Amino acid sequence: MNVDVVIIGGGIVGASTALALSHGGLSVALVEASLPQENNAEWDSRIYAITPGNAEFLRDLGVWNALDASRINPIHAMQVWGDPSNGPLNFDAYSAGVAELGFILENRLMHTALWKALEQVQDLEVLCPARCSALEFGKDAVQLTLEDGRNLSTKLIIAADGANSWVRKQAGVEVVAESYHQLGVVANFETEKPHGNIARQWFKDDGILAWLPLLGNRISMVWSAFEPQAATLLELTPEQFCHTVAEAGHHSLGAMNSITPPTAFPLVLQRNQSMIAPRLAMVGDAAHQVHPLAGQGMNLGLRDVQVLVEVLLKTQRDVGDWATLRRYERARKADVFAMSSVTDGLQKLFNNNDPMLGFLRNTGLRMVNHLPQVKRALMARALA
Ligand SMILES: Cc1cc2nc3c(=O)[nH]c(=O)nc-3n(C[C@H](O)[C@H](O)[C@H](O)COP(=O)(O)OP(=O)(O)OC[C@H]3O[C@@H](n4cnc5c(N)ncnc54)[C@H](O)[C@@H]3O)c2cc1C
């Protein structure tokens, strides 16, 4: 098989890359190891806060409008607490002059909608389930061999195969990885009181707790907890777990009842030495992994896709040309660097029991609340 681009990894980032490049007229092959899970009847505890900018991108791809609207919940405001004795830092859509600050939706819902859209595209080869066995980067083309013996030849490989990218390893791109020694414990709940479409977040010295509004009186929780505490949370009975979560959020939504069992993900900061290599571009977690405290990992990945697609569809050269790939990397560097540095800085500033830092962070939060220009700058990034 000979195609313009081969994308390895068909998660949300890889599937949206395939869709956007195919719509743009390139011939594309997408290689994915396993079929997406389709069970959308149950709630998925893996959720994303998607920015309005990325929702617009998914709308342009024809995917957003195909989603079950009854499972998408807008965020109208955000409240962020540092020291509980101080009031929260408030952000709201009305002051930002937008209809909503973002949308909460489930991973499985988004993933299956993207894969359904892929089925409608001609000139797109989806190879799934398929496992890669060898990659050979040549001067003018790349050869990919699958375990079943099939061979693909292409001008450009796009690595969208997640944080432990096999492709990145084959290309010898180095990464610096640092464990936060935290797990992101996720679960969904029904709550006694309405959430008012407000995303709530508590920065504590032993972790970060986020409650994100789902449809009706439901929320999705992401609790970034240090490993021993996370292990304890996962061992609680459902009743104890609900009580502990409600207490950690100061019972602000009343009693809670879990609607999905808790599950957990290790949290890692991963910086790539580069987002490109000869005839290779990396997107999503294959290119960077950040702490989820700002709900920005997937959003960064979708912004990689938008920029890469724009650069590739505009180029007059071959799509794997080094100058073209450099344009992609240059355009993405600042956003990726800023997001990984800000999330890392906040995690270290807050998940720390140094009293001096405690003073600094609470004074900082209070100051930001009274500095409209700083708030506007923070909001601009969160809406992109
Ligand atoms: C607790 C938690 C909460 C989060 N919350 C948010 C949030 O609210 N908002 C947000 O923006 N981000 C959030 N994130 C980050 C987000 O989950 C990731 O950034 C995102 O899932 C990365 O998507 P991806 O498609 O790049 O990688 P993945 O989702 O890892 O997809 C990689 C795909 O590649 C396939 N694959 C892997 N290896 C191969 C191979 N060799 N051959 C073929 N296929 C292969 C896999 O099967 C998979 O389908 C959160 C992360 C965590 C841990």
The ligand as an SDF file (V2000), in Angstrom:
LIG
                    3D

 53 58  0  0  0  0  0  0  0  0999 V2000
   -6.9650   11.3280   34.9690 C   0  0  0  0  0  0  0  0  0  0  0  0
   -6.8240   12.0870   33.6810 C   0  0  0  0  0  0  0  0  0  0  0  0
   -7.7590   13.0510   33.3530 C   0  0  0  0  0  0  0  0  0  0  0  0
   -7.6390   13.7870   32.1520 C   0  0  0  0  0  0  0  0  0  0  0  0
   -8.5430   14.7510   31.8630 N   0  0  0  0  0  0  0  0  0  0  0  0
   -8.3960   15.5000   30.7450 C   0  0  0  0  0  0  0  0  0  0  0  0
   -9.3200   16.5600   30.4180 C   0  0  0  0  0  0  0  0  0  0  0  0
  -10.2720   16.8480   31.1370 O   0  0  0  0  0  0  0  0  0  0  0  0
   -9.1190   17.2770   29.2780 N   0  0  0  0  0  0  0  0  0  0  0  0
   -8.0460   17.0200   28.4680 C   0  0  0  0  0  0  0  0  0  0  0  0
   -7.8780   17.7430   27.4650 O   0  0  0  0  0  0  0  0  0  0  0  0
   -7.1740   16.0130   28.7250 N   0  0  0  0  0  0  0  0  0  0  0  0
   -7.3070   15.2450   29.8340 C   0  0  0  0  0  0  0  0  0  0  0  0
   -6.4340   14.2470   30.0950 N   0  0  0  0  0  0  0  0  0  0  0  0
   -5.3560   13.9290   29.1350 C   0  0  0  0  0  0  0  0  0  0  0  0
   -5.8490   13.0170   27.9960 C   0  0  0  0  0  0  0  0  0  0  0  0
   -6.4050   11.8420   28.5560 O   0  0  0  0  0  0  0  0  0  0  0  0
   -4.7080   12.6130   27.0510 C   0  0  0  0  0  0  0  0  0  0  0  0
   -3.9450   13.7510   26.7290 O   0  0  0  0  0  0  0  0  0  0  0  0
   -5.3030   12.0100   25.7620 C   0  0  0  0  0  0  0  0  0  0  0  0
   -6.0390   10.8370   26.0590 O   0  0  0  0  0  0  0  0  0  0  0  0
   -4.2080   11.6430   24.7620 C   0  0  0  0  0  0  0  0  0  0  0  0
   -4.8230   11.1450   23.6000 O   0  0  0  0  0  0  0  0  0  0  0  0
   -3.9630   10.4310   22.4660 P   0  0  0  0  0  0  0  0  0  0  0  0
   -4.9360   10.0730   21.3780 O   0  0  0  0  0  0  0  0  0  0  0  0
   -2.7610   11.2390   22.1410 O   0  0  0  0  0  0  0  0  0  0  0  0
   -3.4010    9.1030   23.1500 O   0  0  0  0  0  0  0  0  0  0  0  0
   -4.2180    7.7780   23.6510 P   0  0  0  0  0  0  0  0  0  0  0  0
   -5.5760    8.1290   24.1280 O   0  0  0  0  0  0  0  0  0  0  0  0
   -3.2760    7.1020   24.5660 O   0  0  0  0  0  0  0  0  0  0  0  0
   -4.3890    6.9570   22.2910 O   0  0  0  0  0  0  0  0  0  0  0  0
   -3.3090    6.2370   21.7000 C   0  0  0  0  0  0  0  0  0  0  0  0
   -3.9070    5.2080   20.7300 C   0  0  0  0  0  0  0  0  0  0  0  0
   -2.8290    4.5570   20.0560 O   0  0  0  0  0  0  0  0  0  0  0  0
   -3.0600    3.1420   20.0500 C   0  0  0  0  0  0  0  0  0  0  0  0
   -1.7270    2.5290   19.9810 N   0  0  0  0  0  0  0  0  0  0  0  0
   -0.7480    2.5650   20.9250 C   0  0  0  0  0  0  0  0  0  0  0  0
    0.3490    1.9290   20.4710 N   0  0  0  0  0  0  0  0  0  0  0  0
    0.0640    1.4960   19.2130 C   0  0  0  0  0  0  0  0  0  0  0  0
    0.8040    0.7830   18.2270 C   0  0  0  0  0  0  0  0  0  0  0  0
    2.0660    0.4010   18.4210 N   0  0  0  0  0  0  0  0  0  0  0  0
    0.1880    0.4980   17.0620 N   0  0  0  0  0  0  0  0  0  0  0  0
   -1.0970    0.8970   16.8280 C   0  0  0  0  0  0  0  0  0  0  0  0
   -1.8440    1.5640   17.7310 N   0  0  0  0  0  0  0  0  0  0  0  0
   -1.2620    1.8620   18.8960 C   0  0  0  0  0  0  0  0  0  0  0  0
   -3.8010    2.8480   21.3390 C   0  0  0  0  0  0  0  0  0  0  0  0
   -4.5520    1.6560   21.2320 O   0  0  0  0  0  0  0  0  0  0  0  0
   -4.7020    4.0960   21.4300 C   0  0  0  0  0  0  0  0  0  0  0  0
   -5.9160    3.9140   20.7410 O   0  0  0  0  0  0  0  0  0  0  0  0
   -6.5350   13.5040   31.2800 C   0  0  0  0  0  0  0  0  0  0  0  0
   -5.6070   12.5180   31.6090 C   0  0  0  0  0  0  0  0  0  0  0  0
   -5.7290   11.8140   32.8050 C   0  0  0  0  0  0  0  0  0  0  0  0
   -4.7150   10.7530   33.1550 C   0  0  0  0  0  0  0  0  0  0  0  0
  1  2  1  0
  2  3  1  0
  2 52  2  0
  3  4  2  0
  4  5  1  0
  4 50  1  0
  5  6  2  0
  6  7  1  0
  6 13  1  0
  7  8  2  0
  7  9  1  0
  9 10  1  0
 10 11  2  0
 10 12  1  0
 12 13  2  0
 13 14  1  0
 14 15  1  0
 14 50  1  0
 15 16  1  0
 16 17  1  0
 16 18  1  0
 18 19  1  0
 18 20  1  0
 20 21  1  0
 20 22  1  0
 22 23  1  0
 23 24  1  0
 24 25  2  0
 24 26  1  0
 24 27  1  0
 27 28  1  0
 28 29  2  0
 28 30  1  0
 28 31  1  0
 31 32  1  0
 32 33  1  0
 33 34  1  0
 33 48  1  0
 34 35  1  0
 35 36  1  0
 35 46  1  0
 36 37  1  0
 36 45  1  0
 37 38  2  0
 38 39  1  0
 39 40  1  0
 39 45  2  0
 40 41  1  0
 40 42  2  0
 42 43  1  0
 43 44  2  0
 44 45  1  0
 46 47  1  0
 46 48  1  0
 48 49  1  0
 50 51  2  0
 51 52  1  0
 52 53  1  0
M  END
$$$$
